[in-house]
Amino acid sequence: MEKDSNSSSTNGKSAKESTETKKSPGKGCPEMETNKDMNTFITLDSGFKIPTIGLGTVFTADEDAEAAVEAALTIGYRHIDTAFMYQSEKAIGKVLKRWLDAGKITRDEIFVTSKLPFHGGQPEAVEPFLKRSLENLQLDYLDLYLIHFPVSFRYQDVDSFCTDTVPTDHIALWKAMEEQVKAGRTKNIGLSNFNTRQLDNVMAVAVIKPVVLQVEMHVNFQQRTLHEYCKNNNIVLVAYAPLGSPGLLKIQSEATGTPAPDSSGEDSSSGDSPVPPEDPNAVKLPALMKDGIVLKVAQKHKKTPAQILLRYLIEKHVCVIPKSSNPERLKENFLALTFNLDINDMAALSLLDDGTNPRILNLLNFFPQFEEHPEYPF
């Protein structure tokens, strides 16, 4: 994705497609723009534009990832979110290459994010892992590269996965990330799952500042403190699990050996799967798409609950990356760009914030050794 021609930097090109400001975002918020293909964008502090809605590919098998990206690009998505640890980069790369080689899209029209894995959290690991992601994706550069998590495993090599935690030096790690921008391997860098203390430490020394923070965020978990911090520091929030991630039931079941109810494995408008109360280890999923307020707002606008949940975050100038491999649901999610919520809708949905840290993705279920690490962020 190309740099905004109005940016103060002179390194980027002007965007090919004309854009217009959609609305005034208010103090501390980035401007949101829309183009002729319905996509809306937020301009990052670096001047580059990130599409407001993207395709999440976490926990997606190769064949599903390939089909999902093919369908998403056909619908109009131009923002693909992946990570080395998702093991979906190669499948995504196949689709991107097909589309680029066929001239269906140009490189500047697509925004691709990947992430430095947990076992790459040492400075010497950054370049090898980024180079491998580029190789997997068959790209010359990324639009955005994130540090996936503030706790690190021991780095051995790109092909080895060790789960021994080690001390994590975020300052040295960030300097290595900056070098990747200077080398042209990524246009932008950012963070994922960092808390405000960790953000402060990075911001204090950054020459190239983080432009994005990716975190879990949905109407029951609105991350108000982080959201305010990001607005004050010109960092764009990207929300994963914006619909509640029912697919985590299956993933946790496989990882822990605990039973899980049937789940489609997708974020969708079909509702949330129940969690048996007798299973203390099961993922606790909020019933976001069955909430009475969400249903009332959906009925008012003649939209689906999923579209309301996505639109609420978009109205708050947060990018969303819902995951699905179902073409109809992909289209449904994308259509969250086509309407607006009014002030009464926003006020009502704001009240759904739980306030008790209702985090869906609890990594301690997968890596209990994180809890004793001084940089565990939650």
Rosetta blueprint (number, residue, H / E / L):
1 M L
2 E L
3 K E
4 D L
5 S L
6 N L
7 S L
8 S L
9 S L
10 T L
11 N L
12 G L
13 K L
14 S L
15 A L
16 K L
17 E L
18 S L
19 T E
20 E E
21 T E
22 K E
23 K E
24 S L
25 P L
26 G L
27 K L
28 G L
29 C L
30 P L
31 E L
32 M E
33 E E
34 T E
35 N E
36 K L
37 D L
38 M L
39 N L
40 T E
41 F E
42 I E
43 T E
44 L L
45 D L
46 S L
47 G L
48 F E
49 K E
50 I E
51 P E
52 T L
53 I E
54 G L
55 L E
56 G E
57 T L
58 V L
59 F L
60 T L
61 A L
62 D H
63 E H
64 D H
65 A H
66 E H
67 A H
68 A H
69 V H
70 E H
71 A H
72 A H
73 L H
74 T H
75 I H
76 G L
77 Y L
78 R L
79 H E
80 I E
81 D E
82 T L
83 A L
84 F H
85 M H
86 Y H
87 Q L
88 S L
89 E H
90 K H
91 A H
92 I H
93 G H
94 K H
95 V H
96 L H
97 K H
98 R H
99 W H
100 L H
101 D H
102 A L
103 G L
104 K L
105 I L
106 T L
107 R H
108 D H
109 E H
110 I L
111 F E
112 V E
113 T E
114 S E
115 K E
116 L E
117 P L
118 F H
119 H H
120 G H
121 G L
122 Q L
123 P H
124 E H
125 A H
126 V H
127 E H
128 P H
129 F H
130 L H
131 K H
132 R H
133 S H
134 L H
135 E H
136 N H
137 L H
138 Q L
139 L L
140 D L
141 Y L
142 L E
143 D L
144 L E
145 Y E
146 L E
147 I E
148 H L
149 F L
150 P L
151 V L
152 S E
153 F E
154 R L
155 Y L
156 Q L
157 D L
158 V L
159 D L
160 S L
161 F L
162 C L
163 T L
164 D L
165 T E
166 V E
167 P L
168 T L
169 D L
170 H H
171 I H
172 A H
173 L H
174 W H
175 K H
176 A H
177 M H
178 E H
179 E H
180 Q H
181 V H
182 K H
183 A L
184 G L
185 R L
186 T E
187 K L
188 N L
189 I E
190 G E
191 L E
192 S E
193 N L
194 F L
195 N L
196 T H
197 R H
198 Q H
199 L H
200 D H
201 N H
202 V H
203 M H
204 A H
205 V H
206 A L
207 V L
208 I L
209 K L
210 P L
211 V L
212 V E
213 L E
214 Q E
215 V E
216 E E
217 M L
218 H E
219 V L
220 N L
221 F E
222 Q L
223 Q L
224 R H
225 T H
226 L H
227 H H
228 E H
229 Y H
230 C H
231 K H
232 N H
233 N L
234 N L
235 I L
236 V E
237 L E
238 V E
239 A E
240 Y E
241 A L
242 P L
243 L L
244 G L
245 S L
246 P L
247 G L
248 L H
249 L H
250 K H
251 I H
252 Q H
253 S H
254 E H
255 A H
256 T H
257 G L
258 T L
259 P L
260 A L
261 P L
262 D L
263 S L
264 S L
265 G L
266 E L
267 D L
268 S L
269 S L
270 S L
271 G L
272 D L
273 S L
274 P L
275 V L
276 P L
277 P L
278 E L
279 D L
280 P L
281 N L
282 A L
283 V L
284 K L
285 L L
286 P L
287 A L
288 L H
289 M H
290 K H
291 D L
292 G H
293 I H
294 V H
295 L H
296 K H
297 V H
298 A H
299 Q H
300 K H
301 H H
302 K L
303 K L
304 T L
305 P H
306 A H
307 Q H
308 I H
309 L H
310 L H
311 R H
312 Y H
313 L H
314 I H
315 E H
316 K L
317 H L
318 V L
319 C E
320 V E
321 I L
322 P L
323 K E
324 S L
325 S L
326 N L
327 P H
328 E H
329 R H
330 L H
331 K H
332 E H
333 N H
334 F H
335 L H
336 A H
337 L H
338 T H
339 F L
340 N L
341 L L
342 D L
343 I H
344 N H
345 D H
346 M H
347 A H
348 A H
349 L H
350 S H
351 L L
352 L L
353 D L
354 D L
355 G L
356 T L
357 N L
358 P L
359 R L
360 I L
361 L L
362 N L
363 L H
364 L H
365 N H
366 F L
367 F L
368 P H
369 Q H
370 F H
371 E H
372 E H
373 H L
374 P L
375 E L
376 Y L
377 P L
378 F L
